[in-house]
Amino acid sequence: MSCKKETVPFGGTPEQEAALKKVIADLKGTKGDLMPIMQQAQEIYGYLPIEVQTMISDETGIPLEKIYGISTFYSQFALQPKGQYQVSVCLGTACYVKGSGAIFSKLEELLGITNGECTADGKFSLDSCRCVGACGLAPVMMINDEVYGRLTPDDIPGILAKYQ
């Protein structure tokens, strides 16, 4: 599956669509229904592509531009698919001062993607974050729930090799 931003194919299944329609039917009309619907939709699909946002709009009658505005405002929502291995590099102050910018650059070089993108094989996605609460280990990166600290750019190829 290709995940590069410019080539993201939507691969929703009929089962996912049925699950989303059930969520909408269960929540529609209750006060504050849109956020829970969007959160459930992201759980079902893994992200909120325009096709899913359009389904929500069509089923609820809420304008697509409102749904899109919410999905781009809140960081909990992703408009692009995530990889099997989600790489996050802390660019918070402690990590940045200790060299996390160089770590991020090395990941971009090795993976061939940038912030918010996913490799063409769907294996890795790359995101920056502001703090993972491990400032004493700066600079820090996470792959899914695994934390890697006190990194140098030379450490990155070996770490990625564990996931290939």
C-alpha positions as CSV (number, residue, x, y, z in Angstrom):
1,M,0.0,0.0,0.0
2,S,1.4,3.4,-0.9
3,C,1.2,6.0,1.8
4,K,3.0,8.9,0.3
5,K,0.8,12.0,0.6
6,E,0.4,12.5,-3.1
7,T,-0.5,8.9,-3.9
8,V,-2.7,7.7,-0.9
9,P,-5.3,5.3,-2.3
10,F,-8.3,4.9,-0.1
11,G,-8.7,1.2,0.7
12,G,-11.8,1.2,2.9
13,T,-13.8,-2.1,3.0
14,P,-17.5,-2.7,3.1
15,E,-17.1,-4.0,6.7
16,Q,-15.5,-0.7,7.7
17,E,-18.2,1.3,6.1
18,A,-20.9,-0.7,7.8
19,A,-19.1,-0.3,11.2
20,L,-18.9,3.5,10.6
21,K,-22.6,3.7,9.6
22,K,-23.6,1.8,12.8
23,V,-21.5,4.2,14.9
24,I,-23.2,7.2,13.2
25,A,-26.7,5.7,13.7
26,D,-26.0,5.0,17.4
27,L,-24.6,8.5,18.1
28,K,-26.4,10.8,15.5
29,G,-28.6,13.4,17.1
30,T,-27.0,13.3,20.6
31,K,-25.4,16.5,21.9
32,G,-21.8,16.7,20.8
33,D,-22.0,13.7,18.5
34,L,-19.5,14.8,15.9
35,M,-16.2,14.3,17.9
36,P,-17.1,10.8,19.1
37,I,-18.2,9.9,15.6
38,M,-14.9,11.1,14.2
39,Q,-12.9,9.4,16.9
40,Q,-14.7,6.1,16.2
41,A,-14.2,6.6,12.5
42,Q,-10.4,7.0,13.0
43,E,-10.4,3.8,15.1
44,I,-12.2,1.9,12.3
45,Y,-10.0,3.2,9.4
46,G,-6.8,4.2,11.2
47,Y,-7.0,7.8,9.9
48,L,-9.6,10.2,8.4
49,P,-9.2,10.5,4.7
50,I,-11.6,12.7,2.7
51,E,-13.7,9.7,1.7
52,V,-14.4,9.0,5.4
53,Q,-15.1,12.6,6.2
54,T,-17.5,12.7,3.3
55,M,-19.4,9.6,4.6
56,I,-19.7,11.3,8.0
57,S,-21.0,14.4,6.3
58,D,-23.5,12.5,4.1
59,E,-24.8,10.4,7.0
60,T,-25.1,13.2,9.6
61,G,-25.9,16.2,7.4
62,I,-23.0,18.1,9.0
63,P,-21.2,20.2,6.4
64,L,-18.0,18.6,5.1
65,E,-16.0,21.8,5.7
66,K,-16.9,21.7,9.4
67,I,-15.7,18.1,9.6
68,Y,-12.5,18.9,7.7
69,G,-11.9,21.9,10.0
70,I,-12.1,19.8,13.1
71,S,-10.0,17.0,11.6
72,T,-7.2,19.5,10.8
73,F,-7.5,21.5,14.0
74,Y,-7.1,18.6,16.5
75,S,-3.8,16.7,16.6
76,Q,-5.5,13.5,17.6
77,F,-6.8,13.2,14.0
78,A,-4.6,11.9,11.2
79,L,-5.4,12.7,7.5
80,Q,-2.8,10.3,6.3
81,P,-2.3,6.6,7.0
82,K,0.3,5.5,9.6
83,G,2.9,2.9,9.0
84,Q,3.1,-0.5,10.7
85,Y,6.0,1.1,12.6
86,Q,5.2,4.7,13.7
87,V,8.5,6.6,14.2
88,S,8.2,9.7,16.4
89,V,11.1,12.0,17.1
90,C,11.0,14.4,20.0
91,L,11.8,17.9,18.9
92,G,11.1,19.4,22.3
93,T,13.6,21.8,23.8
94,A,15.8,19.2,25.7
95,C,15.9,16.8,22.8
96,Y,16.4,19.5,20.2
97,V,19.3,21.0,22.1
98,K,20.9,17.5,22.3
99,G,20.6,16.9,18.5
100,S,17.2,15.5,17.7
101,G,17.0,17.7,14.5
102,A,19.9,15.6,13.1
103,I,18.2,12.4,14.1
104,F,15.0,13.5,12.3
105,S,17.1,14.5,9.2
106,K,18.8,11.1,9.2
107,L,15.4,9.3,9.4
108,E,14.1,11.5,6.5
109,E,17.2,10.5,4.5
110,L,17.0,6.8,5.2
111,L,13.2,6.4,4.9
112,G,12.7,8.8,2.0
113,I,9.8,10.5,3.7
114,T,9.2,13.6,5.8
115,N,7.0,14.6,8.7
116,G,3.5,13.2,8.5
117,E,4.4,10.8,5.7
118,C,4.5,7.0,5.3
119,T,6.9,4.9,3.3
120,A,5.5,3.4,0.0
121,D,5.5,-0.1,1.5
122,G,3.4,1.1,4.4
123,K,6.1,-0.1,6.9
124,F,7.2,3.2,8.4
125,S,5.6,6.6,9.1
126,L,7.5,9.5,10.5
127,D,6.2,12.2,12.8
128,S,7.8,14.8,15.0
129,C,6.4,15.4,18.5
130,R,7.1,17.9,21.3
131,C,7.8,15.8,24.4
132,V,7.7,12.1,25.3
133,G,8.6,12.7,29.0
134,A,12.0,11.2,28.7
135,C,14.1,14.4,28.7
136,G,16.9,12.7,30.7
137,L,17.5,10.4,27.7
138,A,17.6,13.2,25.1
139,P,17.6,13.0,22.2
140,V,14.7,10.5,22.1
141,M,12.8,8.7,19.4
142,M,10.0,6.2,19.7
143,I,9.0,3.4,17.3
144,N,5.5,2.5,18.3
145,D,5.8,2.1,22.1
146,E,9.6,1.5,22.2
147,V,11.7,4.4,23.4
148,Y,15.2,4.9,22.1
149,G,17.4,7.5,23.9
150,R,20.8,9.2,23.9
151,L,20.8,8.8,20.1
152,T,23.2,9.9,17.5
153,P,22.5,9.9,13.7
154,D,24.9,6.9,13.4
155,D,22.5,4.8,15.7
156,I,19.6,5.2,13.3
157,P,20.4,2.6,10.6
158,G,20.9,-0.2,13.2
159,I,17.7,0.7,14.9
160,L,15.7,0.7,11.7
161,A,17.2,-2.6,10.7
162,K,15.5,-4.3,13.7
163,Y,12.1,-3.5,12.0
164,Q,12.9,-4.4,8.4
